[in-house]
Amino acid sequence: MAMAPLFVPPPHLLFLLPATTSSSPAASLRRLLLPPLSCHARQVLDVMPQGDRVAGPRAAEGAGAKGATAQVGVATREAGTVGRHGRGRHGGGARPWRRGEDRPARGGQHAADDGEVQGTRRGGDLKQRREGRRWTRGETQARESGKAGNSGRGQSNASGGNASRKGKKKAKGGENEVKLRVELDMCSKRGDVIGAINLYDSAVKEGIKMGQHHYSVLLYLCSSAALGFVQPAKSGNAGSGIASIGQLHSSSTQSVGNLEGDDVQSEGHSEDQEGNKTDLFASDDGTEKPSRIPVSDELREYARTRGFEIFEKMRSEEEKVPMNESALTAVARMAMSMGNGDMAFDVVKQMKDQGIAPKLRSYGPALTAFCNSGNVEKAFEVEAHMLESGVRPEEPELETLLKASVAAQQGDKVYYLLHKFRTTVRQASSTTAKLLEDWFQSPTASKVGKRKWDAGAITKAIENNGGGWHGLGWLGRGKWTISHSHIDRNGACLACGEKLTIIDLDPKETEDFATLVAKLAIKRERRSNFDNFQKWLEKHGPFDAVVDGANVGLFSHKHISLSKINIVADVIRQRFQSRKLPLIVVHNRHLTGERMQKPSNRKLVEKWKLSNAIYATPTGSNDDWYWLYAAIRCKCLMVTNDEMRDHTFQLLERDFFPKWKERHQVRFNFEDSCVTLQMPPPCSVVIQESENGQWHIPVVSEEGSLEKDRTWLCVTRRN
C-alpha cells in the first residue's frame, strides 16, 4: 500500500543537502555542520573524520585509516578471509584440500596465483572440484544452471571457470551487500552518523542493493541524531516505550529518545529483545555505562533531513523493500524531533494499515510530542489507540500522561490515571508521587469532587471491586491535606488512623490462576513428571506453607544446607494451629552426593519423607513451577526470597500474579543460627481509595527494606 509523502525538506536546508547521486558529503560540508568536539568526544563518537572519504568504486573499503570509522569491521573480515583460505590475496601456496573435493594427485598441476585456483586441467576435474567444494561461513552461495558457484572467491579471475559472467556479477553484488551490512553495523556501534550516511551515498552511486537491515540501521542512526544525541557502542540493547526516550536540554524539544528498543543489531545478535530496559547512565555501584553524546543543532537537522530522504528511497517502487516496525518507529521519532505529534501518530496508524503490529515503543514519539505541546486530548487519543491495538501503557507512559494532565489541570484525567497506576504498577515511583502531590496541592484539585453522594452505592461498588476502590469519581470538596505516613502492624495509617484493605484473589481467580500455572508447567516440563506431582499433591495436601528448598538452603552457602531448611520449616509450622510441617520442594540433584550421606542430612530427609513433607523434583525439571503451583493450589504461604522476576514468572498473568505474590510470599533472613520471617504486609501495598474519598498511595521503597518502613502518601480533606 502506497504511503503519502511524510516530509518535504525546508527551503533553508536545500543548500545543505547533496544530491542523492553524489558520492558523499564533502569535507567542507561536514566542517559546516559539525562544530569542533572535545578529544574525548572524538574518541567515542568519531562524527568528524580527520580525512576526506574517497568516493568511487572502492569507497566502501575506505580511503585510509583517517576518519574511516567502520574500517575495524572491514579489517576483521579481510583477516578472516585470509584465515579461511589459508593464504593472503597475493600469497603463494596451494589451497588446502577440503572434504568433498577430489584429493589432488601428487605433483599435481594446481598452483595459486593472486588468490585464484588455476591449473591445466580445466575440464571435468576442475568442474568436480568446483561442485564438490563446500560452502563455508562468510561466503555467499550462488547457483547458476544447476552448477555450484562460490561467491566467497568473488575476486577470482580464473580463466578456466564454468560460472557465467552473470553469476559472477550476482556473487559480487551479494558480497558487497554483506560488506555494507558489516560496515553499517560498525557505524551503529560507534555512533558514526556521518560515516553511515557516506556509506549510503556510496552504495547508491555504485548501485549496491540495500535490504531491510541496511535501511533500519541508517534510520536508527539518523533518528538518534535528530533527537539530539548518539549513543556509541549501541547495537541491539532492548527497550520499550517512553522508557527509551531520554531528556535533552534543548530549546526546540523537551523530550528526546535514544531508540533503545530498535531491532537494529549487529550480526550474531537476536533482534527485538523487548522488555529489557537499560539505564544508560552510571549505575549506583559506580560501574560505567554507555554515555549518550549530544550533537549540534546543525547535525540534528541534517540527520533528520537525510533520514526522511533515506526512508523515501526505502519505500520507493524502485527499491521495494518490505517495511517493518523498526523503520517506521524511527520515522515517528524523527517526526517527534520536529514536535510533529500528528505525523508521529499517522505513522503508527499506517503500521496497522500495512499489517504491522505496533509495539509500546511505537507510540512513544506521538505520546511524548502531544504531552510536551500540552495537547492532552490528542495524547489520550494515542492511549486509546494503544489499548485498541492490545498494547498496555506502562509506568513511563502513564507518568507522561499524568504530567500533562496535572499541567492542564484536568481533574477527570488525573482520576482516571490514578486508577491506571493502581492496576498497572500498584505503587508510585518518587517522581510520580511528586506529580501527585503537585496535583493535590493545586487550587483546581480542591474544587473537583461531588458534594453529595450515595454512601450505599459507594460501599456496594467497593465490595463488587474486591475492596480498596470504588471508581465513582472524586468525593467531597475542599483543600487536600498530604501527609507522609507509615502503616502499623495492624494495617492502620499512622496519620489518619484508617485501616487499609487486604485485597486477595477471589476463589474463582485463584482457581483460574492455578490452572494457568499448571498449563504453562506442562508445556515446559515432561507431562508425566508434572502429572505425577499433581496426583501426589492431591493425596498428601493441603499444606499451610510451601518452602522453596533451594532458595532457603543456598542462603549464604555454596552447597545446600538442609539444617537451614529445617530451621525455617520448624519456625513456620509454629505459626499454624495444625503444627503440620510445610511442603519442602527441592530438586533431586540437591539430595545426592557425598554431603547427603552425612548422618545428620540423612536423618532430616528421612524425617521429611515419613511426614510426606518433601518432594524432590525430577532431573531436567524446573522446581519453580512445582513450588509455585503447590502454593497456589493449597492457598497457602510461600517461603522464598526469590523476587520472581525471571522469564518463568513473566509468563504469568500480570493482573493475578502481583496480587497473589503480595499476599502469600514470606521472606526470610538468617543471623547466626536464628531465622527472621517477614510475613506478608498487613494490608495490600497498592493505591487505595476509601469510601469517604481519601487516598493512600504507597511509594516505591528501596529493595530489601522492611515493609514497615515504606512511605505512604495519606491524602485527606474535610468533606
C-alpha positions in Angstrom: 0.0 0.0 0.0 1.5 3.3 -1.1 2.2 5.8 1.7 1.8 9.6 1.3 5.0 11.6 1.5 5.8 12.4 5.1 8.5 15.0 4.7 9.5 17.9 2.4 12.9 19.5 3.2 12.6 23.1 4.3 13.9 25.6 1.7 16.6 26.8 4.0 18.0 23.3 4.2 18.2 22.6 0.5 21.6 24.2 0.0 22.9 21.8 2.7 21.7 18.6 1.0 23.9 16.9 -1.5 22.1 15.2 -4.4 21.3 11.6 -3.9 23.6 10.7 -6.8 26.6 12.5 -5.3 29.4 10.4 -3.8 29.4 11.6 -0.3 29.2 14.9 1.7 32.3 16.9 1.1 34.7 17.7 3.9 33.7 21.4 3.7 30.1 20.4 4.3 31.0 18.4 7.3 33.0 21.2 8.7 30.0 23.5 8.2 27.6 21.1 10.0 29.9 19.9 12.8 31.5 22.2 15.4 34.8 21.0 16.9 34.4 18.4 19.6 36.5 17.6 22.6 39.2 15.0 22.3 37.1 12.6 24.4 34.0 13.2 22.2 36.1 12.5 19.1 37.4 9.2 20.5 33.9 8.0 21.5 31.7 9.4 18.7 34.0 9.9 15.7 31.5 12.0 13.8 34.3 14.3 12.5 36.6 12.2 10.3 40.0 13.7 10.1 40.4 13.0 6.4 38.0 13.1 3.5 36.5 9.9 2.5 37.2 8.9 -1.1 34.2 8.2 -3.2 34.4 5.7 -6.1 34.3 2.0 -6.7 36.3 1.2 -3.6 34.7 3.8 -1.3 33.1 1.1 0.8 36.6 -0.3 1.6 37.8 3.0 2.9 40.3 5.5 1.6 42.6 5.2 4.6 42.7 5.0 8.3 41.8 8.6 8.9 38.1 9.1 9.6 37.2 5.6 8.5 35.1 4.7 11.5 33.8 1.4 10.1 37.2 0.1 9.0 37.6 -2.1 12.0 34.9 -4.4 10.8 36.3 -4.5 7.3 39.8 -5.3 8.5 38.4 -8.1 10.7 36.5 -9.5 7.8 39.5 -9.4 5.5 41.7 -11.0 8.1 39.1 -13.7 8.5 39.1 -14.3 4.7 42.8 -14.8 4.8 42.4 -17.4 7.6 39.7 -19.3 5.7 41.7 -19.6 2.5 45.0 -20.3 4.3 46.8 -17.5 2.4 46.8 -13.8 1.6 45.4 -12.4 -1.6 48.8 -12.2 -3.1 50.4 -15.2 -1.2 51.6 -18.4 -2.8 51.0 -22.0 -2.0 48.2 -24.3 -2.9 44.8 -24.1 -1.2 44.4 -27.0 1.4 42.2 -29.9 0.4 38.7 -29.8 1.8 36.3 -32.6 2.5 34.1 -33.2 -0.6 36.9 -32.4 -3.1 38.9 -34.9 -5.2 42.2 -35.2 -3.5 44.8 -33.8 -5.9 47.4 -36.2 -7.2 51.0 -35.9 -6.0 52.8 -33.3 -8.0 49.6 -32.0 -9.5 49.4 -29.0 -11.7 47.4 -26.8 -9.3 49.0 -23.5 -8.3 47.8 -20.4 -6.6 48.1 -17.0 -8.2 46.7 -13.8 -6.7 44.3 -15.9 -4.6 42.9 -17.8 -7.6 42.9 -21.5 -8.4 44.3 -22.2 -11.8 45.6 -25.3 -13.5 46.0 -27.1 -16.7 43.1 -29.5 -16.0 40.2 -27.2 -16.8 37.8 -29.8 -17.9 35.9 -32.4 -15.8 38.4 -32.4 -12.9 38.0 -28.6 -12.3 34.3 -28.9 -12.6 34.2 -31.7 -10.0 36.4 -29.5 -7.7 34.1 -26.5 -8.1 31.0 -28.6 -7.4 32.5 -30.6 -4.6 33.9 -27.7 -2.7 31.7 -27.0 0.3 30.3 -23.5 1.1 31.9 -22.0 4.2 30.6 -19.4 6.7 31.2 -15.9 5.4 30.8 -16.8 1.8 27.7 -16.3 -0.4 26.2 -19.3 -2.2 25.4 -18.8 -5.8 24.0 -21.4 -8.2 23.7 -21.0 -11.9 22.0 -23.5 -14.2 22.4 -26.3 -11.6 26.2 -25.7 -11.1 27.6 -24.7 -7.8 29.4 -21.4 -7.7 31.3 -19.9 -4.8 31.0 -16.1 -4.4 33.3 -16.3 -1.4 36.1 -16.1 -4.1 34.4 -13.2 -5.8 37.8 -11.6 -6.7 38.8 -14.7 -8.7 39.6 -14.1 -12.4 40.2 -17.7 -13.2 40.4 -18.2 -16.9 39.0 -21.7 -16.8 35.7 -21.4 -15.0 32.2 -22.6 -16.0 30.4 -19.9 -14.0 28.7 -17.4 -16.2 29.5 -13.7 -16.2 26.0 -13.1 -14.8 26.7 -15.4 -12.0 30.0 -13.6 -11.1 28.2 -10.3 -11.1 25.5 -11.6 -8.8 28.0 -13.1 -6.5 30.0 -9.8 -6.3 26.8 -7.9 -5.6 25.9 -10.3 -2.8 29.4 -9.8 -1.3 29.0 -6.0 -1.5 25.7 -6.2 0.3 27.2 -8.3 3.2 30.2 -5.9 3.4 27.9 -2.9 3.5 25.9 -4.5 6.3 29.0 -5.2 8.4 30.2 -1.6 7.9 26.8 -0.1 8.8 26.7 -2.3 11.9 30.1 -0.9 12.9 28.8 2.7 12.4 25.9 1.8 14.6 28.2 0.5 17.4 30.4 3.6 17.2 27.6 6.1 16.7 29.1 7.3 13.4 26.1 9.1 11.8 28.1 10.8 9.1 30.0 7.6 8.3 26.8 5.7 7.8 25.3 8.4 5.5 28.6 8.3 3.5 28.3 4.6 3.1 24.7 5.0 2.0 25.7 7.6 -0.6 28.4 5.4 -2.0 26.1 2.4 -2.1 23.5 4.4 -4.1 26.2 5.6 -6.6 27.6 2.1 -7.1 24.2 0.5 -7.4 24.5 -1.8 -4.4 21.2 -3.3 -3.5 20.2 -2.5 0.1 17.8 -4.5 2.2 15.6 -4.0 5.3 18.5 -4.3 7.7 20.6 -1.7 5.9 17.8 0.8 5.9 16.9 0.1 9.6 20.4 0.8 10.7 20.5 4.1 8.7 17.2 5.2 10.0 18.2 4.3 13.6 21.3 6.5 13.4 19.6 9.4 11.7 16.6 9.4 14.1 19.0 9.2 17.1 20.9 12.2 15.9 17.7 14.1 15.0 16.6 13.6 18.7 19.8 15.3 19.9 22.3 12.6 20.8 24.1 9.5 19.5 24.9 6.6 21.7 28.2 4.8 20.9 28.5 1.1 21.2 24.8 0.9 20.8 23.6 -2.0 18.7 20.6 -4.1 19.9 20.0 -3.1 23.6 16.3 -3.5 24.0 13.9 -1.0 25.5 10.4 -0.1 25.1 8.1 2.9 25.1 8.9 6.2 26.7 11.4 4.4 28.9 13.7 4.5 25.8 13.2 8.3 25.5 15.6 10.4 27.5 15.8 14.1 28.2 17.9 16.7 26.4 18.1 20.3 27.3 17.0 21.9 24.1 15.0 24.9 23.1 13.2 23.0 20.4 12.1 19.9 22.3 11.8 18.9 25.9 11.9 15.2 25.4 14.0 13.1 23.1 14.6 9.4 22.5 17.5 7.1 22.2 15.9 4.3 20.2 16.8 1.7 22.9 14.2 -0.6 21.6 15.2 -0.7 17.9 15.6 -4.0 16.1 18.8 -2.7 14.7 21.5 -5.0 15.8 25.0 -6.3 14.9 25.4 -9.6 13.3 25.2 -12.5 15.8 22.6 -10.9 18.0 18.9 -11.7 18.0 16.6 -8.9 17.1 13.9 -7.3 19.2 14.6 -8.3 22.8 11.6 -6.4 24.2 11.3 -5.8 28.0 15.0 -5.4 29.0 15.2 -1.7 29.8 18.7 -0.4 30.1 19.7 2.6 32.3 22.1 4.5 30.1 23.8 6.4 32.9 26.3 5.4 35.6 24.9 2.8 38.0 24.8 3.1 41.7 27.7 0.8 42.1 29.9 3.1 40.1 30.3 0.9 37.0 30.4 2.9 33.8 27.7 2.5 31.3 27.4 3.7 27.7 27.0 7.5 27.5 24.8 9.5 25.1 26.7 12.3 23.4 24.8 15.4 22.4 25.2 16.5 18.8 25.0 20.0 17.3 21.7 21.6 16.1 23.1 21.6 12.6 23.8 17.9 12.6 20.4 17.2 14.1 18.7 19.0 11.2 21.0 17.4 8.6 20.4 13.9 10.0 16.7 14.4 10.2 16.6 15.6 6.6 18.7 12.8 5.3 16.7 10.3 7.4 13.5 11.3 5.6 15.3 11.1 2.3 16.5 7.5 3.1 13.1 6.5 4.2 11.5 7.8 0.9 14.0 5.7 -1.0 13.4 2.6 1.1 9.7 2.7 0.3 10.1 3.7 -3.4 8.9 1.4 -6.2 12.5 1.1 -7.3 13.7 -0.4 -4.1 10.5 -2.4 -3.0 12.0 -3.0 0.5 9.5 -4.5 2.9 8.5 -2.1 5.7 8.9 -3.1 9.3 8.1 -1.7 12.7 11.6 -0.6 13.5 11.9 1.6 10.4 8.5 3.2 10.9 9.2 3.8 14.6 12.4 5.6 13.6 10.4 7.8 11.3 8.0 8.6 14.1 10.9 9.6 16.3 12.2 11.9 13.6 8.7 13.5 13.4 8.8 13.9 17.2 12.1 15.7 16.9 10.2 18.4 14.9 7.5 18.4 17.6 5.1 17.0 15.0 2.8 14.7 17.0 0.3 14.3 14.2 2.9 12.9 11.8 4.2 10.5 14.5 0.7 9.3 15.2 -0.1 8.9 11.5 3.0 6.6 11.2 1.6 4.3 13.9 -1.8 4.2 12.2 -0.1 3.3 8.9 1.5 0.3 10.7 -1.9 -1.2 11.3 -3.0 -0.5 7.8 0.0 -2.4 6.5 -0.5 -5.3 8.8 2.5 -4.4 11.1 1.8 -4.8 14.8 2.8 -1.6 16.6 4.7 -2.0 19.8 4.9 0.1 23.0 7.9 2.0 21.7 5.9 2.8 18.5 3.6 5.0 20.4 6.2 6.8 22.5 7.0 9.6 20.0 3.4 10.6 19.4 2.5 10.5 23.1 5.6 12.5 24.0 5.0 15.1 21.3 1.4 15.7 22.3 2.2 15.8 26.0 5.1 18.2 25.5 2.9 20.5 23.5 0.1 20.4 26.1 -2.4 18.7 23.7 -3.9 16.4 26.3 -6.9 15.3 24.3 -4.7 14.1 21.4 -2.4 12.4 23.9 -5.3 10.4 25.3 -6.3 9.5 21.7 -2.9 7.9 21.4 -3.5 6.0 24.6 -6.9 4.8 23.4 -5.3 3.6 20.1 -2.7 1.7 22.2 -5.5 -0.2 24.1 -7.3 -1.0 20.8 -4.1 -2.5 19.5 -3.6 -4.6 22.6 -0.6 -2.5 23.8 -0.7 -1.7 27.5 0.9 1.6 28.7 3.4 1.1 31.4 4.6 3.5 34.2 6.7 5.8 32.0 3.7 6.3 29.6 1.3 6.9 32.5 3.7 9.3 34.1 4.0 11.3 30.9 0.2 11.5 30.6 -0.1 12.4 34.3 2.4 15.2 34.0 0.5 16.7 31.1 -2.9 16.3 32.8 -1.6 18.0 36.0 -0.2 20.8 34.0 -3.6 21.2 32.2 -5.5 21.0 35.5 -7.8 18.2 34.1 -9.1 16.5 37.2 -11.0 13.8 35.4 -7.9 12.7 33.6 -5.9 12.7 36.9 -8.6 10.5 38.5 -8.5 8.1 35.5 -4.7 7.8 35.6 -4.7 7.2 39.4 -6.7 4.1 38.8 -4.5 3.2 35.8 -1.5 3.3 38.2 -3.4 1.2 40.7 -4.0 -1.6 38.2 -0.7 -1.4 36.2 2.1 -0.7 38.7 0.2 -0.6 42.0 2.7 1.8 43.6 4.0 5.2 42.8 7.6 6.0 42.0 9.2 9.0 43.6 8.6 11.2 40.5 5.0 10.0 40.2 4.5 10.7 43.9 5.8 14.3 43.4 3.4 14.9 40.5 0.5 13.7 42.6 1.5 16.0 45.4 1.6 18.9 43.0 -1.9 18.0 41.8 -3.5 17.6 45.3 -1.9 21.0 46.3 -3.3 22.8 43.3 -6.3 25.1 43.6 -8.1 23.1 40.9 -7.9 19.9 43.0 -9.7 21.5 45.9 -12.6 22.4 43.6 -13.2 19.0 42.0 -15.5 16.4 43.6 -19.1 15.6 44.5 -20.6 17.5 47.4 -23.2 14.8 47.9 -23.1 11.1 47.1 -24.9 7.8 47.8 -22.9 6.2 50.6 -24.7 2.8 49.9 -23.7 2.9 46.2 -20.1 3.6 47.2 -20.0 0.7 49.7 -21.6 -1.6 47.1 -19.1 -0.6 44.4 -16.1 -1.3 46.8 -17.5 -4.7 47.6 -18.0 -5.6 44.0 -14.5 -4.5 43.1 -12.9 -6.7 45.8 -12.1 -3.9 48.2 -9.8 -0.9 48.1 -11.5 1.3 45.5 -14.9 2.3 44.1 -14.0 4.2 40.9 -17.0 6.6 41.0 -15.1 9.8 40.9 -13.7 12.4 43.4 -15.7 12.7 46.6 -16.1 15.9 48.6 -14.8 19.4 48.2 -12.1 21.5 49.9 -8.4 21.7 50.4 -6.5 18.4 50.5 -4.0 17.6 53.3 -1.0 15.5 52.3 1.0 13.5 54.9 4.0 11.2 54.5 2.9 8.3 56.7 3.6 4.7 57.6 1.3 1.7 58.2 1.4 -0.1 61.6 1.4 -3.8 62.1 -2.4 -3.9 62.1 -2.6 -2.2 58.7 -3.7 1.2 60.0 -2.4 4.5 58.7 -0.4 6.3 61.4 -1.5 9.7 60.0 -5.3 9.3 59.8 -6.0 6.1 61.6 -7.8 4.5 58.7 -7.4 0.7 58.3 -6.3 -0.3 54.9 -7.7 -3.2 52.9 -6.3 -6.6 52.2 -7.0 -7.4 48.5 -6.5 -11.0 47.5 -7.7 -13.2 44.6 -11.2 -14.4 44.9 -11.8 -18.2 44.8 -12.5 -18.2 41.0 -9.4 -16.1 40.3 -7.3 -18.5 42.4 -8.7 -21.5 40.5 -8.0 -19.8 37.2 -4.5 -18.9 38.3 -3.7 -22.5 39.4 -5.0 -23.8 36.0 -2.8 -21.3 34.1 0.3 -22.3 36.1 -0.4 -26.0 35.5 -0.9 -25.4 31.8 2.4 -23.5 31.5 4.3 -26.0 33.5 3.1 -29.0 31.5 4.2 -27.2 28.3 7.7 -26.8 29.7 8.0 -30.0 31.8 7.6 -33.6 30.9 3.9 -34.1 31.2 4.2 -37.3 33.2 6.5 -35.5 35.7 4.1 -32.7 36.5 1.1 -35.1 36.4 2.7 -37.2 39.0 3.3 -34.2 41.2 -0.3 -33.0 40.9 -1.5 -36.5 41.9 1.0 -36.6 44.8 -0.2 -33.1 46.0 -3.9 -34.2 45.9 -3.0 -37.2 48.0 -0.8 -35.6 50.7 -2.0 -32.0 50.7 -3.2 -29.4 51.5 -0.3 -27.7 53.3 -0.2 -24.5 55.3 3.0 -23.4 53.7 5.4 -24.3 50.9 9.2 -23.8 51.2 11.5 -23.2 48.2 14.2 -25.6 49.4 17.0 -24.4 47.1 16.4 -20.7 47.9 16.5 -21.3 51.6 19.2 -24.0 51.7 21.6 -22.0 49.5 21.2 -18.8 51.5 24.9 -17.6 52.1 26.0 -21.1 51.2 27.8 -22.6 48.1 26.2 -26.0 48.8 22.7 -26.6 50.0 22.2 -26.6 53.8 19.4 -28.9 55.0 19.8 -27.6 58.5 18.7 -24.1 57.4 15.7 -25.6 55.6 14.8 -27.5 58.8 15.1 -24.3 60.9 12.7 -22.4 58.5 10.3 -25.4 58.4 10.1 -25.6 62.2 9.6 -21.8 62.7 6.9 -21.5 60.1 4.9 -24.5 61.4 4.7 -22.9 64.8 2.5 -20.2 63.3 -0.3 -22.6 62.4 -2.7 -24.4 64.6 -2.2 -27.7 62.9 1.6 -27.6 63.6 1.9 -29.5 60.3 5.3 -29.4 58.5 5.3 -27.3 55.4 5.9 -28.8 52.0 9.6 -28.6 51.0 10.2 -28.6 47.3 13.8 -29.2 46.2 15.4 -30.5 43.0 16.6 -34.1 43.4 20.2 -33.2 42.5 20.5 -31.4 45.9 19.7 -34.7 47.7 22.6 -36.7 46.1 26.3 -36.7 46.6 28.7 -37.2 49.5 27.3 -34.4 51.6 23.9 -36.1 51.7 25.5 -39.2 53.1 26.2 -37.4 56.4 24.1 -38.9 59.2 22.5 -35.5 60.0 21.4 -34.9 56.5 20.1 -38.4 56.0 18.1 -38.1 59.2 16.4 -34.9 58.1 15.5 -36.3 54.7 14.1 -39.4 56.3 12.0 -37.3 58.8 10.5 -35.2 56.0 9.8 -38.3 53.9 8.0 -40.0 56.7 5.8 -36.9 57.2 5.2 -36.6 53.4 6.7 -33.1 53.7 9.3 -33.2 50.9 9.0 -33.5 47.1 12.2 -34.0 45.0 11.6 -32.7 41.5 13.0 -35.0 38.8 16.0 -34.4 36.6 15.5 -31.9 33.9 12.7 -30.1 35.7 12.4 -26.5 36.9 11.4 -26.7 40.5 9.9 -23.1 40.4 6.8 -24.5 38.7 6.3 -27.1 41.4 6.5 -24.9 44.5 4.5 -22.1 42.8 1.7 -24.4 41.8 1.6 -26.1 45.2 1.3 -22.7 47.0 -1.5 -21.6 44.7 -3.4 -24.9 44.8 -3.2 -25.1 48.6 -4.0 -21.3 49.0 -1.1 -21.2 51.5 2.1 -19.2 52.2 5.2 -19.5 50.1 8.6 -19.1 51.9 11.2 -17.7 49.4 13.3 -14.7 48.8 13.0 -15.2 45.1 11.6 -11.9 43.7 10.1 -14.0 40.8 11.2 -11.7 38.0 12.8 -14.1 35.6 11.3 -15.5 32.4 9.4 -18.2 34.2 7.3 -15.7 36.1 7.0 -13.2 33.2 4.7 -15.7 31.5 2.1 -15.3 34.3 -0.9 -13.1 34.1 0.0 -9.6 35.2 -3.3 -8.9 36.9 -3.2 -12.1 39.0 0.4 -12.7 39.9 1.3 -9.4 41.7 -1.8 -9.7 43.9 -1.1 -13.3 44.8 2.6 -12.8 45.4 2.0 -9.9 47.8 -0.5 -11.8 49.9 1.4 -15.2 50.0 5.2 -14.6 49.9 7.1 -14.9 53.1 10.7 -13.6 53.0 13.4 -14.7 55.5 16.8 -13.7 56.8 19.4 -15.6 58.9 21.5 -14.1 61.6 23.8 -16.6 63.1 21.6 -19.6 63.6 18.4 -17.7 64.0 15.9 -17.0 61.2 13.6 -14.0 60.9 10.5 -14.3 58.8 8.9 -11.3 57.1 5.3 -12.2 56.8 3.0 -10.6 54.1 2.1 -7.0 54.8 -1.0 -6.3 57.0 -2.6 -4.6 54.0 -2.3 -4.7 50.3 0.5 -2.4 49.1 -1.5 -0.8 46.3 -3.1 2.6 45.7 -6.3 2.6 47.8 -9.4 4.8 47.6 -11.7 4.8 50.6 -15.4 5.2 50.8 -15.1 8.8 52.1 -12.9 9.9 49.2 -9.5 9.6 51.0 -6.4 8.2 49.2 -3.5 6.2 50.4 -0.6 5.9 47.9 2.4 3.6 48.6 5.7 4.9 47.3 8.3 2.5 45.9 10.9 1.7 48.5 14.4 0.5 48.2 14.9 -3.2 47.6 15.5 -5.1 50.8 13.9 -2.5 53.1 11.2 -3.7 55.5 7.5 -3.1 54.7 7.0 -1.2 58.0 9.5 1.4 56.7 7.6 2.1 53.5 6.4 5.7 53.0 2.7 6.2 52.1 1.1 9.4 50.9 -2.0 9.9 53.1 -4.3 12.3 51.2 -7.4 13.5 53.0 -9.7 16.5 53.2 -12.5 17.8 55.3 -15.8 17.0 53.5 
